[in-house]
Amino acid sequence: MAGIDKTYISDWNVFDKIRNWAIKQQFTLKNGQVIKLINYLYYPNLTKKEWDEMHDYRVKYAEKHYNTPEYIAECKKEYGNDWEFNAESYFDVVLWNTPTYLDIWLIRNCPFEEIQDRLKEQYGGGWSKTAFTDYNEDNLYEQIKNGTSVYDTFQRNGLGKKAKVKFHNIVGSWCRDKDCWWWIEVNPYWIGAKRTEFTTDDSPWYNEDDDMWYWNKEAMPISSNVCHKYGCLTKKNIVNLIKKWNLPKGTIVKFENLMSFKGKGRYIMHSFFVSVD
């Protein structure tokens, strides 16, 4: 798993051909969200003149600041005596910054060797295997390409409308004020002053665009590890939320009812958690 990673290009012709292709591409995720590649490009309108200006500035900067005996000696010490200073190597431009769900689509659909080589670096049997051994991936790139990766096989086993919700009070009394601000976490690391046994793999992330929670292995857009709701939430409202979120059995959802007093800070009025059975 690569998370979010930047791709850098140092050749104008390569940059231009990928950019021109990308601005026309879009695809739809399983939640109906449309992803347009143009929104991930750092410089969708970059001209050749602007490229050349960036190139000249960075190469001159490298010549001035890095082509020194002290810096070269440090690099030879770190990389070996064969290392040689090359000002051109200090120039590249960010093409895009891609999350996992876009990388998956690119692995399966992008026609450019330069992008595929970069994705192999990120998801191949070297980098990803050592970084995420819990996924037991020898070559995640090939697994994604042939549809056998963890992103294809993961099942959340959500209970949906069949979920039974139990309320467990921690502190405070129910606030029905219209100014209530709810801070919601699923499978949180802390409940009250007690540390839970949940890990990063256990805790999903919230996507505010469709008001849903997703685990990392589902490879979906995410906004935060916290969901905010405003106004009065009744127990019925909360049960409906839990069922809509399609959470699996054993999930814990923590609710903290916060109220702000004219900018003087936040106060916890009510804290409780619900268990999904």
C-alpha positions as CSV (number, residue, x, y, z in Angstrom):
1,M,0.0,0.0,0.0
2,A,1.4,3.3,-1.0
3,G,-1.0,5.8,0.6
4,I,-0.5,9.2,-1.1
5,D,2.6,9.7,-3.2
6,K,3.9,12.3,-5.6
7,T,5.2,11.5,-9.1
8,Y,7.9,13.7,-10.4
9,I,8.8,14.2,-14.1
10,S,12.0,15.8,-15.4
11,D,11.3,15.7,-19.2
12,W,8.9,18.1,-20.8
13,N,7.7,15.8,-23.6
14,V,6.9,13.1,-21.0
15,F,5.1,15.6,-18.8
16,D,3.1,17.0,-21.7
17,K,1.9,13.7,-23.1
18,I,0.8,12.4,-19.7
19,R,-0.9,15.7,-18.8
20,N,-2.8,15.9,-22.1
21,W,-4.0,12.3,-21.6
22,A,-4.9,12.8,-17.9
23,I,-7.1,15.8,-18.3
24,K,-9.5,13.8,-20.4
25,Q,-9.8,10.8,-18.0
26,Q,-12.4,10.1,-15.3
27,F,-13.8,7.0,-13.6
28,T,-16.5,6.2,-11.0
29,L,-15.9,4.6,-7.6
30,K,-18.2,2.0,-6.1
31,N,-20.0,4.7,-4.0
32,G,-20.8,6.7,-7.2
33,Q,-18.2,9.3,-6.7
34,V,-16.7,10.5,-10.0
35,I,-12.9,10.9,-10.0
36,K,-11.4,13.3,-12.6
37,L,-7.7,13.0,-13.0
38,I,-7.3,16.7,-13.9
39,N,-8.1,17.5,-10.2
40,Y,-4.9,15.7,-9.2
41,L,-2.5,17.4,-11.6
42,Y,-0.3,20.0,-9.9
43,Y,0.1,22.0,-13.1
44,P,-2.7,21.2,-15.5
45,N,-2.1,24.4,-17.5
46,L,1.7,24.6,-17.4
47,T,3.2,25.9,-20.6
48,K,6.6,25.1,-22.2
49,K,7.8,28.6,-21.4
50,E,6.9,28.2,-17.7
51,W,8.6,24.8,-17.7
52,D,11.8,26.2,-19.1
53,E,11.8,29.1,-16.5
54,M,11.4,26.6,-13.7
55,H,14.2,24.5,-15.1
56,D,16.6,27.4,-15.5
57,Y,15.9,28.7,-12.0
58,R,16.4,25.3,-10.3
59,V,19.5,24.4,-12.2
60,K,21.1,27.7,-11.5
61,Y,20.2,27.4,-7.8
62,A,21.8,23.9,-7.7
63,E,25.0,25.2,-9.3
64,K,25.2,28.0,-6.8
65,H,24.3,26.2,-3.6
66,Y,25.3,22.5,-4.2
67,N,28.3,22.6,-6.5
68,T,30.7,23.3,-3.6
69,P,33.6,21.2,-2.3
70,E,31.9,20.7,1.0
71,Y,28.6,19.5,-0.4
72,I,30.3,17.2,-2.9
73,A,32.5,15.7,-0.2
74,E,29.4,15.0,1.9
75,C,27.7,13.3,-1.1
76,K,30.8,11.2,-1.9
77,K,31.0,10.1,1.7
78,E,27.3,9.0,1.7
79,Y,27.0,7.7,-1.9
80,G,30.5,6.6,-2.8
81,N,33.4,8.1,-4.6
82,D,31.8,7.5,-8.0
83,W,29.1,10.1,-7.2
84,E,29.4,13.2,-9.4
85,F,27.6,16.5,-9.2
86,N,25.0,17.1,-12.0
87,A,22.9,20.2,-11.7
88,E,20.2,18.8,-14.1
89,S,19.5,16.0,-11.5
90,Y,18.0,18.7,-9.2
91,F,15.3,19.6,-11.6
92,D,11.9,17.8,-11.8
93,V,8.3,18.9,-11.6
94,V,5.5,17.3,-9.6
95,L,3.0,15.7,-12.0
96,W,0.4,14.7,-9.4
97,N,-0.2,13.4,-5.9
98,T,-2.2,10.2,-6.0
99,P,-4.1,8.3,-3.3
100,T,-4.4,4.6,-3.4
101,Y,-7.7,4.4,-5.2
102,L,-6.3,6.4,-8.1
103,D,-3.1,4.3,-8.1
104,I,-5.2,1.2,-8.5
105,W,-7.0,2.7,-11.5
106,L,-3.7,3.9,-13.0
107,I,-2.1,0.4,-12.7
108,R,-5.0,-1.0,-14.6
109,N,-5.6,1.8,-17.1
110,C,-2.6,4.1,-17.6
111,P,-0.8,3.4,-21.0
112,F,2.5,5.2,-20.1
113,E,5.5,3.2,-19.2
114,E,6.9,6.0,-17.1
115,I,3.8,5.9,-14.8
116,Q,3.8,2.1,-14.6
117,D,7.5,2.1,-13.6
118,R,6.7,4.6,-10.8
119,L,3.8,2.5,-9.6
120,K,6.0,-0.7,-9.6
121,E,8.4,1.2,-7.3
122,Q,5.5,2.0,-5.0
123,Y,3.6,-1.3,-5.0
124,G,6.2,-3.8,-6.2
125,G,7.8,-6.6,-4.2
126,G,10.5,-4.3,-2.6
127,W,9.1,-1.1,-1.1
128,S,5.6,-2.3,-0.2
129,K,6.7,-5.7,1.1
130,T,9.0,-4.2,3.8
131,A,6.7,-1.3,4.7
132,F,3.4,-3.3,5.1
133,T,4.3,-6.9,5.9
134,D,0.8,-7.4,7.5
135,Y,-0.6,-7.4,4.0
136,N,1.7,-10.3,3.1
137,E,2.4,-8.8,-0.3
138,D,5.2,-10.2,-2.4
139,N,4.2,-8.0,-5.4
140,L,1.1,-5.9,-4.7
141,Y,1.4,-4.3,-8.1
142,E,0.8,-7.6,-9.9
143,Q,-2.0,-8.5,-7.5
144,I,-3.8,-5.1,-8.1
145,K,-3.3,-5.6,-11.9
146,N,-4.9,-9.1,-11.9
147,G,-7.6,-8.3,-9.3
148,T,-6.4,-10.5,-6.4
149,S,-5.0,-7.7,-4.1
150,V,-6.3,-7.0,-0.6
151,Y,-8.2,-4.1,-2.1
152,D,-10.2,-6.6,-4.2
153,T,-10.7,-9.3,-1.6
154,F,-11.4,-7.3,1.6
155,Q,-14.9,-7.7,2.9
156,R,-16.3,-5.5,5.6
157,N,-19.2,-7.8,6.4
158,G,-21.4,-4.9,7.5
159,L,-24.7,-5.6,9.3
160,G,-26.5,-2.7,7.7
161,K,-30.2,-2.5,8.8
162,K,-29.8,-5.8,10.8
163,A,-27.4,-4.1,13.3
164,K,-28.4,-4.1,16.9
165,V,-27.1,-1.0,18.7
166,K,-26.3,-0.8,22.4
167,F,-25.6,2.4,24.3
168,H,-22.9,2.7,27.0
169,N,-22.7,5.9,28.9
170,I,-19.3,7.4,30.0
171,V,-20.1,10.8,31.4
172,G,-22.6,13.6,31.4
173,S,-26.3,13.9,30.4
174,W,-27.9,14.1,27.0
175,C,-27.8,17.5,25.4
176,R,-30.6,18.4,23.1
177,D,-29.4,21.9,22.4
178,K,-29.4,23.0,18.7
179,D,-25.8,24.2,19.1
180,C,-24.5,20.7,20.0
181,W,-21.4,19.7,18.2
182,W,-20.8,15.9,18.0
183,W,-17.4,14.4,17.6
184,I,-17.7,10.8,16.4
185,E,-15.0,8.2,16.0
186,V,-15.3,4.5,14.9
187,N,-13.1,2.0,16.7
188,P,-11.3,4.7,18.6
189,Y,-7.9,4.3,20.3
190,W,-9.4,5.8,23.5
191,I,-12.7,5.5,25.2
192,G,-12.7,7.9,28.1
193,A,-9.4,7.4,29.9
194,K,-9.1,3.8,28.7
195,R,-6.9,2.7,25.8
196,T,-8.6,0.3,23.5
197,E,-7.0,-2.6,21.6
198,F,-7.9,-1.2,18.2
199,T,-5.1,-0.7,15.7
200,T,-4.8,1.5,12.6
201,D,-6.1,-1.5,10.5
202,D,-9.2,-1.7,12.8
203,S,-10.1,1.9,12.5
204,P,-11.9,3.2,9.4
205,W,-11.8,6.7,8.0
206,Y,-14.7,9.1,7.3
207,N,-15.6,10.4,3.9
208,E,-17.7,13.5,4.2
209,D,-18.8,13.4,0.6
210,D,-21.0,10.4,1.0
211,D,-21.2,10.4,4.9
212,M,-19.6,6.9,5.1
213,W,-16.7,5.2,6.8
214,Y,-14.1,3.2,4.9
215,W,-11.3,0.9,6.0
216,N,-7.8,1.4,4.4
217,K,-8.2,-1.9,2.5
218,E,-11.3,-0.6,0.7
219,A,-9.2,2.1,-1.0
220,M,-11.7,4.9,-1.0
221,P,-11.5,8.7,-0.6
222,I,-11.3,9.8,3.0
223,S,-11.7,13.2,4.8
224,S,-10.7,12.5,8.4
225,N,-10.6,9.9,11.1
226,V,-13.4,11.9,12.8
227,C,-17.0,12.7,11.8
228,H,-18.7,15.9,12.9
229,K,-22.4,16.2,13.3
230,Y,-24.2,19.4,14.4
231,G,-27.5,19.9,16.3
232,C,-29.6,17.6,18.4
233,L,-29.0,13.9,17.8
234,T,-31.6,11.5,19.4
235,K,-30.9,7.9,20.0
236,K,-33.1,7.1,17.0
237,N,-30.9,9.3,14.9
238,I,-27.8,7.5,16.1
239,V,-29.2,4.1,15.4
240,N,-30.2,5.1,11.9
241,L,-26.6,6.4,11.4
242,I,-25.1,3.2,12.5
243,K,-27.3,1.2,10.2
244,K,-26.5,3.5,7.3
245,W,-22.8,3.2,7.9
246,N,-23.1,-0.6,7.4
247,L,-20.6,-1.3,10.2
248,P,-19.6,-4.9,11.1
249,K,-20.3,-6.8,14.3
250,G,-18.0,-5.8,17.1
251,T,-17.6,-2.2,16.0
252,I,-17.4,0.5,18.6
253,V,-18.5,4.1,17.9
254,K,-17.6,6.9,20.3
255,F,-19.8,10.0,20.5
256,E,-18.7,13.1,22.3
257,N,-21.2,16.0,22.6
258,L,-19.2,19.2,22.5
259,M,-20.5,22.8,22.9
260,S,-18.6,26.0,22.2
261,F,-19.3,29.0,24.4
262,K,-18.8,32.1,22.2
263,G,-15.2,31.2,21.2
264,K,-14.1,30.5,24.7
265,G,-13.3,26.8,24.1
266,R,-15.0,23.4,23.8
267,Y,-16.6,21.6,26.6
268,I,-17.6,17.9,26.7
269,M,-21.3,17.9,27.7
270,H,-21.9,14.2,27.2
271,S,-19.7,11.3,26.2
272,F,-20.8,7.7,25.4
273,F,-20.1,4.9,23.0
274,V,-22.3,2.4,21.1
275,S,-21.5,-1.2,20.3
276,V,-22.7,-2.9,17.1
277,D,-24.0,-6.4,17.6
